[in-house]
Amino acid sequence: MPYVARDDDGHIVALSEYPFADQAEDLPPDHPEVLDFVGRVVALREEGVGDPFLDADLDFVRVAEDLIELLISKGVIALADLPPEAQEKLMGRRALRHSLGGTGGLVNDEVE
């Protein structure tokens, strides 16, 4: 369930996987207000409205993820060599990529 933060008018202004320090309201992912918020964010991004640094950071995260997957596939490192939190995040991303049909990895989405 996503946790939401609201403005003074009660509109959702942020979503988080974890509770905010001062806000613990959670809503189901298919709640109309959550879907509306996500739709507005997607529309803004499609219009080119966004933070160029955030865009660059998100692109770089994908490069780092693909690099880690490449190192694992080449046997340079093992998934077990990484901290448990990193393992969980990589496994979550793998599952997400798989569920979305790959999403065009920079290296190779078939690395398992």
Secondary structure per residue as TSV (DSSP state, phi and psi in degrees):
chain	resnum	aa	ss	phi	psi
A	1	M	-	360.0	130.7
A	2	P	-	-76.0	145.5
A	3	Y	E	-95.2	143.9
A	4	V	E	-119.5	150.0
A	5	A	E	-117.4	140.5
A	6	R	E	-119.7	154.4
A	7	D	-	-85.1	-176.0
A	8	D	T	-63.9	-22.4
A	9	D	T	-89.7	-0.4
A	10	G	S	88.9	6.5
A	11	H	-	-84.6	142.7
A	12	I	E	-67.4	130.3
A	13	V	E	-121.0	-8.2
A	14	A	E	-160.8	149.1
A	15	L	E	-122.1	148.6
A	16	S	E	-147.3	150.4
A	17	E	S	-73.3	-24.5
A	18	Y	S	-118.6	154.4
A	19	P	-	-61.6	140.8
A	20	F	B	-71.8	155.7
A	21	A	T	-55.4	-41.5
A	22	D	T	-109.8	10.8
A	23	Q	B	-144.6	123.2
A	24	A	-	-121.8	15.9
A	25	E	-	-70.3	127.5
A	26	D	B	-119.7	148.9
A	27	L	-	-132.0	154.1
A	28	P	-	-65.2	148.9
A	29	P	T	-58.7	-25.8
A	30	D	T	-96.9	13.4
A	31	H	-	-64.2	138.0
A	32	P	H	-54.3	-37.1
A	33	E	H	-68.9	-36.9
A	34	V	H	-66.6	-46.4
A	35	L	H	-62.0	-38.8
A	36	D	H	-63.9	-44.5
A	37	F	H	-61.5	-48.0
A	38	V	H	-61.8	-41.1
A	39	G	H	-60.8	-40.2
A	40	R	H	-66.5	-40.2
A	41	V	H	-64.9	-44.1
A	42	V	H	-62.7	-43.3
A	43	A	H	-61.1	-42.2
A	44	L	H	-62.6	-43.0
A	45	R	H	-65.0	-38.5
A	46	E	H	-66.5	-28.3
A	47	E	T	-83.0	-1.0
A	48	G	T	84.9	10.6
A	49	V	-	-89.1	123.4
A	50	G	S	170.9	178.4
A	51	D	-	-92.1	116.8
A	52	P	H	-62.0	-31.2
A	53	F	H	-69.2	-40.0
A	54	L	H	-63.4	-43.7
A	55	D	H	-59.4	-44.5
A	56	A	H	-64.3	-40.5
A	57	D	H	-63.0	-44.0
A	58	L	H	-63.9	-39.5
A	59	D	H	-63.8	-41.5
A	60	F	H	-68.2	-36.0
A	61	V	H	-58.1	-41.5
A	62	R	H	-64.9	-39.9
A	63	V	H	-62.2	-46.0
A	64	A	H	-62.7	-42.0
A	65	E	H	-61.8	-46.1
A	66	D	H	-64.9	-36.6
A	67	L	H	-63.7	-44.2
A	68	I	H	-61.3	-44.3
A	69	E	H	-61.9	-39.5
A	70	L	H	-63.7	-46.0
A	71	L	H	-61.6	-38.2
A	72	I	H	-66.4	-45.4
A	73	S	H	-65.3	-28.8
A	74	K	T	-86.3	-4.1
A	75	G	T	78.4	13.5
A	76	V	S	-72.3	-39.7
A	77	I	S	-133.3	161.3
A	78	A	-	-112.7	149.4
A	79	L	G	-53.4	-37.9
A	80	A	G	-66.4	-17.0
A	81	D	G	-72.1	-20.2
A	82	L	S	-84.9	154.3
A	83	P	-	-59.2	151.1
A	84	P	H	-53.0	-38.4
A	85	E	H	-64.2	-39.9
A	86	A	H	-67.9	-39.8
A	87	Q	H	-59.4	-45.6
A	88	E	H	-61.1	-43.5
A	89	K	H	-65.4	-43.1
A	90	L	H	-64.6	-42.3
A	91	M	H	-65.6	-37.9
A	92	G	H	-63.1	-42.5
A	93	R	H	-66.0	-39.1
A	94	R	H	-60.1	-46.6
A	95	A	H	-62.9	-41.1
A	96	L	H	-64.2	-46.4
A	97	R	H	-58.4	-45.0
A	98	H	H	-61.1	-43.4
A	99	S	H	-67.8	-25.8
A	100	L	T	-94.8	5.1
A	101	G	T	77.5	29.7
A	102	G	-	104.2	-59.6
A	103	T	-	71.0	24.7
A	104	G	-	67.1	61.4
A	105	G	-	-61.2	153.3
A	106	L	S	-72.9	-30.7
A	107	V	S	-104.6	-73.0
A	108	N	-	-165.7	112.5
A	109	D	T	-72.6	-10.6
A	110	E	T	-85.6	-2.9
A	111	V	-	-65.3	124.1
A	112	E	-	-129.6	360.0
